Amino acid sequence: MVAVVLGPRFKSFPPAQWGMPLADFVAQRHALDEFATPLLTIDATALAHNVDKMATWSAARGIGLAPHGKTTMAPALWNQVLQAGAWGLTLATPWQVQVARSFGVARILVANEFVDPVALSWLAEELHAHEEFEFYCWADSTAAVAAMDAVLSESGLGPRVGVLVELGADGGRTGARTLDAALEVASAIAGSACLHLAGVGGYEGALAHDRSPEKVRAVAGYLDKLVELHRRIEAGPGYRGRAPIVTAGGSAYFDLVADRLAPLVGSATILLRSGAYQVHDDGFYGEISPFAHAGRHEQFHAAMHGWARVLSRPERRLAILDGGRRDFPFDEGLPLPQRIVGLSEQESADILAGSAVTKLNDQHAFLRLGEHAEDGMLPVGSIVRLGLSHPCTAFDKWRLVPVVDDADLARPRVVDAVETYF
């Protein structure tokens, strides 16, 4: 890859350093206050904690990790989870697979149908050229199997493309809606000369958005059906001597996945595809994560923050910040005001008590202060650190994200930078 050189295409990096190779810039450990606002940062301390926590937790249960790379589309962050022992990487589109292959990722699971003929032709060439490359994808219909066959049958590859039967649910996204329909897909895959039946997969997160008893039962019931599908394939078409994969698990209910799929550990490769745990957040995942209400050491820690400056105080209790929808995620909750840069934790808490970001425009955030707000609080030029929700729509807004040593320090230092590929 071409070495990154700083310039105006990297939002908020210091103009004084434009033209400098990124590696040189990082080596100088610049302070975060040298950057412009708005800004997105990654916290190296929290990131390392989260990766270690998940690797330890899953390994203790005999479960593999195939973290979803679409969350960050950041090869440096992919490499971190792979170095920590992840089985491979999950992706969602052919183009994402191509990015991952350009960085040498050797084992990829596409949690999606893979039927584009241009992409399939590329895949065949890639598999021909690289014997070490393992590729898996999903199919939820015999039509999807036929579409893959139509292209791959001309490649002379043999059955090198592993295909998992995707089980869905009524009202969900993709996925066969019944066990009988899923078994038809399994039979079609097993009968192909260029595919091999690799297992079963699904996504339980489409069925729920909270941890109410009703939603937990819905997720558990779906996972039980996934296990039943696997058992019926074993008794029917069979996996023909190959070790099957059974995979589920976003970042919200992976504890339920581990529990319901536990009987298959040892006889199948169980893979969690959680992607958001690495970065985590202060919103949606911060509330719904299986570790959300554990002790501080047992929780995941939010490793991403927004930083925005007060542009205007047009009303007594209103501060307009310089970060908006083009800078920060907003689909799973608005940013949360956490700290005022330059003030103590207590001073920040006193000023921000009762405050909330109530609206985002493209380039502005509306921060409403609490009823106690007094004149002179949070003047123009003040910088507010923001908690964000959620990772999947944060990184697509930034081409280069600075990594700080610890976002809780009075003056964080930049120790790395992560390039994204969206």
C-alpha positions in Angstrom: 0.0 0.0 0.0 1.1 3.6 -0.7 2.3 5.4 2.5 -0.3 7.9 3.8 0.8 11.5 3.6 -1.3 14.1 5.6 -3.3 16.6 3.6 -6.7 18.4 3.5 -8.6 15.2 2.5 -8.1 14.0 6.1 -10.7 15.9 8.1 -9.5 17.9 11.1 -5.8 16.9 11.0 -3.5 19.9 11.7 -2.8 21.9 8.5 0.7 22.7 9.9 1.5 19.0 9.3 0.1 18.7 5.8 2.7 17.0 3.6 4.1 14.9 6.4 4.1 11.1 6.2 1.6 9.7 8.7 4.2 7.5 10.3 6.3 10.5 11.1 3.4 12.4 12.5 2.4 9.5 14.8 5.9 9.1 16.0 5.9 12.7 17.3 2.9 12.0 19.6 1.0 15.2 19.0 -1.5 16.4 21.5 -5.2 16.2 20.6 -5.6 19.9 21.1 -3.5 20.5 18.0 -6.4 19.1 15.9 -9.3 21.1 14.6 -13.0 20.2 15.4 -15.2 18.4 14.8 -13.2 15.2 15.5 -13.7 11.5 15.9 -11.1 9.6 18.0 -10.4 6.1 19.0 -9.1 5.3 22.6 -6.2 2.8 22.5 -6.7 1.8 26.1 -10.4 0.9 25.7 -9.8 -0.8 22.4 -7.2 -3.2 23.8 -9.4 -3.9 26.8 -12.4 -4.8 24.6 -10.4 -7.1 22.2 -8.9 -8.9 25.1 -12.2 -9.2 27.0 -14.0 -10.8 24.0 -11.2 -13.1 23.0 -10.9 -14.5 26.6 -14.7 -14.8 27.0 -15.3 -16.7 23.7 -12.2 -18.9 24.1 -13.4 -20.0 27.5 -16.6 -21.3 25.8 -15.0 -23.0 22.9 -16.4 -20.5 20.5 -14.6 -18.8 17.6 -14.8 -15.1 16.6 -15.3 -13.9 13.0 -15.8 -10.2 13.8 -17.8 -8.2 11.3 -15.4 -6.0 9.3 -18.1 -3.7 7.9 -18.3 -2.0 11.3 -15.1 -0.1 10.8 -13.8 -1.0 7.4 -10.4 -0.3 9.0 -7.7 -2.9 8.1 -5.6 -1.9 11.1 -8.5 -2.7 13.4 -9.2 -6.0 11.5 -5.6 -6.9 12.1 -5.9 -6.3 15.8 -8.7 -8.9 16.2 -7.0 -11.4 13.9 -3.8 -11.0 15.9 -5.9 -11.7 19.1 -6.9 -15.1 17.7 -10.0 -14.5 15.6 -10.9 -17.4 13.3 -11.3 -15.0 10.4 -13.3 -11.9 9.3 -17.0 -11.5 8.4 -17.9 -9.1 5.6 -21.1 -8.1 3.9 -20.4 -7.2 0.2 -18.1 -8.4 -2.6 -16.3 -5.1 -2.6 -15.6 -5.4 1.1 -14.1 -8.8 0.4 -11.9 -7.3 -2.3 -10.6 -4.7 0.2 -9.9 -7.4 2.8 -8.1 -9.6 0.2 -5.9 -6.6 -0.7 -4.7 -6.6 2.9 -4.1 -10.3 2.9 -7.1 -11.5 5.0 -7.0 -15.3 4.4 -10.3 -16.5 5.8 -13.5 -14.6 5.0 -17.2 -15.3 5.7 -19.7 -13.2 3.8 -22.8 -13.0 6.0 -24.9 -12.4 2.9 -25.9 -13.9 -0.5 -23.1 -13.7 -3.1 -24.7 -13.8 -6.5 -23.3 -10.9 -8.5 -21.7 -12.5 -11.6 -18.9 -9.9 -11.8 -18.0 -10.6 -8.2 -18.2 -14.3 -8.6 -15.8 -14.2 -11.6 -13.4 -12.2 -9.5 -13.8 -14.7 -6.7 -13.0 -17.6 -8.9 -9.8 -15.9 -10.1 -8.8 -15.0 -6.6 -9.3 -18.6 -5.3 -7.3 -20.0 -8.3 -4.4 -17.6 -7.6 -4.4 -18.2 -3.8 -4.6 -21.8 -2.5 -4.5 -20.6 1.1 -7.7 -18.4 0.7 -10.8 -19.8 2.4 -14.1 -18.3 1.4 -17.6 -18.8 2.7 -20.9 -17.2 2.0 -24.7 -17.7 2.6 -27.6 -18.8 0.4 -31.2 -18.7 1.3 -32.8 -20.0 -1.9 -32.2 -22.5 -4.6 -32.2 -19.5 -7.0 -29.1 -18.1 -5.2 -27.4 -21.5 -5.5 -28.2 -21.6 -9.2 -26.8 -18.1 -9.7 -23.5 -19.1 -8.1 -23.4 -22.4 -10.1 -24.0 -20.6 -13.3 -20.7 -18.6 -13.0 -18.5 -20.9 -10.9 -19.2 -24.0 -12.9 -17.1 -22.6 -15.7 -14.2 -21.8 -13.4 -12.8 -25.3 -13.0 -12.3 -24.6 -9.3 -14.1 -27.6 -7.8 -16.0 -27.2 -4.6 -13.8 -24.5 -3.0 -16.6 -22.1 -2.2 -18.2 -22.9 1.1 -21.9 -22.0 1.4 -23.9 -21.9 4.6 -27.7 -22.2 4.6 -29.2 -18.9 5.9 -32.2 -19.3 8.2 -34.3 -16.2 8.5 -37.6 -15.3 10.2 -40.9 -13.7 9.3 -40.5 -9.9 9.1 -36.7 -10.3 9.0 -34.3 -9.6 6.2 -32.8 -12.4 4.0 -32.9 -16.1 5.1 -35.1 -19.0 4.3 -38.4 -18.6 6.2 -39.0 -22.3 7.1 -36.9 -25.3 8.0 -38.3 -27.2 5.0 -37.3 -24.4 2.6 -33.8 -24.2 4.2 -33.4 -28.0 3.7 -34.1 -27.6 0.0 -31.3 -25.0 -0.1 -29.0 -27.4 1.7 -29.8 -30.2 -0.8 -29.1 -27.8 -3.8 -25.7 -26.8 -2.3 -24.8 -30.5 -1.6 -25.7 -31.3 -5.2 -23.4 -28.6 -6.7 -20.1 -29.5 -8.3 -18.5 -26.1 -7.4 -19.9 -25.4 -4.0 -19.7 -27.3 -0.7 -22.3 -27.3 2.1 -20.4 -25.6 4.9 -23.0 -25.2 7.7 -25.8 -22.9 8.8 -26.0 -19.2 9.7 -28.3 -16.4 10.7 -28.7 -13.1 12.4 -30.7 -13.0 15.6 -30.3 -9.2 16.0 -33.0 -8.6 13.4 -35.6 -10.0 15.7 -35.1 -7.7 18.7 -33.9 -4.3 19.8 -33.9 -4.6 23.6 -33.6 -7.2 26.4 -37.2 -7.4 27.4 -38.3 -11.0 28.3 -40.4 -11.2 25.1 -37.5 -10.2 22.9 -35.1 -12.6 24.7 -37.5 -15.4 24.1 -37.8 -14.5 20.4 -34.0 -14.6 20.0 -33.6 -17.8 21.9 -36.4 -19.5 19.9 -34.7 -18.5 16.7 -31.4 -19.8 17.8 -33.0 -23.1 18.7 -34.4 -23.4 15.2 -30.9 -22.7 13.9 -29.6 -25.7 15.9 -32.5 -27.8 14.7 -31.7 -26.9 11.0 -28.1 -28.0 11.6 -29.3 -31.3 13.1 -31.7 -32.0 10.2 -28.9 -31.3 7.6 -26.7 -33.7 9.5 -29.4 -36.3 9.2 -30.2 -35.4 5.6 -27.8 -34.1 2.9 -24.9 -34.2 5.5 -21.6 -32.3 5.4 -19.7 -35.1 3.7 -16.9 -35.3 6.2 -16.2 -31.6 6.5 -16.4 -29.9 9.9 -19.6 -27.7 9.7 -19.8 -24.1 10.8 -22.8 -22.8 12.8 -22.8 -19.0 13.1 -24.9 -16.3 14.6 -24.3 -13.4 16.9 -24.3 -9.7 16.5 -23.0 -7.5 19.3 -26.2 -7.4 21.3 -27.1 -11.0 22.1 -23.9 -13.0 21.7 -24.4 -14.4 25.3 -27.7 -16.0 24.1 -25.9 -17.4 21.0 -23.2 -18.9 23.2 -25.8 -20.4 25.5 -28.2 -21.9 22.8 -25.4 -23.2 20.6 -23.3 -24.6 23.4 -24.4 -28.2 22.7 -22.7 -28.0 19.3 -19.3 -27.0 20.7 -16.8 -29.8 19.7 -18.9 -31.2 16.9 -19.1 -27.9 14.9 -17.2 -24.7 14.6 -19.3 -22.1 16.4 -18.6 -18.6 15.2 -19.8 -15.3 16.7 -19.8 -12.5 14.2 -20.0 -9.6 16.6 -18.3 -6.5 15.2 -19.2 -3.6 17.5 -17.6 -5.0 20.6 -14.1 -3.9 19.5 -15.0 -0.2 19.6 -18.2 -0.4 21.6 -20.2 2.8 22.4 -21.9 5.0 25.0 -25.4 4.4 23.6 -27.1 1.4 22.0 -24.5 -1.2 22.7 -23.6 0.4 26.0 -27.1 -0.4 27.1 -27.9 -3.7 25.5 -24.5 -5.5 25.6 -24.5 -8.7 27.7 -21.8 -7.0 29.9 -23.6 -3.6 30.2 -24.4 -4.0 33.9 -21.4 -5.9 35.1 -18.5 -4.3 37.0 -16.3 -1.7 35.3 -13.6 -4.3 34.5 -16.1 -6.7 33.1 -17.8 -4.3 30.8 -16.7 -3.3 27.3 -15.5 0.3 27.3 -16.5 2.9 24.8 -13.4 3.4 22.5 -14.8 6.1 20.3 -15.6 9.7 21.1 -16.6 12.8 19.3 -15.2 16.3 20.0 -17.1 19.4 19.0 -16.6 23.1 19.6 -19.2 25.7 20.6 -19.9 28.0 17.7 -22.8 30.0 19.0 -24.8 30.7 22.1 -27.9 32.2 20.4 -30.2 31.4 23.4 -29.5 31.2 27.2 -29.7 27.4 27.3 -28.7 26.6 23.8 -25.2 25.9 22.5 -24.6 25.2 18.8 -21.7 22.8 18.3 -19.7 22.4 15.1 -20.3 18.6 14.6 -23.3 17.2 12.9 -24.6 14.3 10.9 -21.7 14.4 8.5 -19.4 13.8 11.5 -21.1 11.7 14.1 -23.5 8.7 14.1 -27.2 9.4 14.9 -29.3 6.4 13.8 -29.2 4.7 17.2 -29.2 7.7 19.4 -27.9 11.3 19.4 -24.4 12.1 20.8 -24.2 12.4 24.6 -22.3 15.4 26.2 -19.8 14.0 28.6 -17.0 16.4 29.4 -15.9 20.0 28.8 -12.2 20.1 27.7 -10.0 22.0 30.2 -12.4 21.6 33.1 -12.3 19.0 35.9 -14.7 16.1 35.9 -16.8 17.7 38.6 -16.9 21.1 36.9 -18.0 19.5 33.6 -20.6 17.4 35.4 -22.0 20.6 37.1 -22.3 22.5 33.9 -23.6 19.6 31.7 -26.1 18.4 34.3 -29.5 17.9 32.6 -28.1 18.8 29.2 -28.7 16.8 26.0 -28.0 17.0 22.3 -31.6 17.3 20.9 -31.0 17.6 17.2 -28.3 17.3 14.5 -28.1 19.2 11.2 -25.5 18.3 8.6 -22.8 20.3 10.3 -24.3 21.4 13.6 -25.4 19.9 16.9 -28.0 21.5 19.2 -26.9 21.2 22.8 -29.6 22.2 25.3 -28.3 22.9 28.7 -30.1 22.1 31.9 -32.5 24.4 33.8 -29.7 25.5 36.1 -27.6 27.0 33.2 -26.2 30.4 34.0 -24.8 33.1 31.8 -21.2 32.5 31.0 -21.4 28.8 31.1 -20.0 27.0 28.1 -18.8 30.1 26.2 -18.1 30.2 22.4 -14.9 28.2 21.7 -15.5 25.6 24.4 -14.9 22.0 23.3 -17.3 19.2 24.4 -16.4 15.5 24.4 -19.3 13.5 23.1 -20.3 9.8 23.7 -21.5 8.3 20.5 -23.9 5.6 19.4 -23.2 3.4 17.4 -19.9 2.2 15.7 -21.5 0.9 12.5 -22.3 4.5 11.3 -19.4 6.4 12.8 -16.4 5.4 10.8 -17.9 5.8 7.4 -17.7 9.6 7.9 -13.9 9.7 8.4 -11.0 8.6 6.2 -8.4 8.8 8.9 -9.2 8.6 12.6 -6.6 9.5 15.2 -6.0 7.0 18.1 -5.3 8.6 21.5 -3.6 7.0 24.4 -6.5 7.6 26.8 -9.5 9.9 26.1 -10.0 10.5 29.8 -6.6 12.2 30.2 -6.5 16.0 30.5 -4.4 16.2 27.4 -4.6 13.0 25.3 -1.8 12.2 22.9 -2.1 10.7 19.5 -0.4 7.3 19.4 -1.6 6.1 16.0 -4.1 6.7 13.2 -6.6 4.3 11.5 -7.4 4.6 7.8 -10.9 3.6 6.7 -12.0 2.1 3.4 -15.6 3.1 2.7 
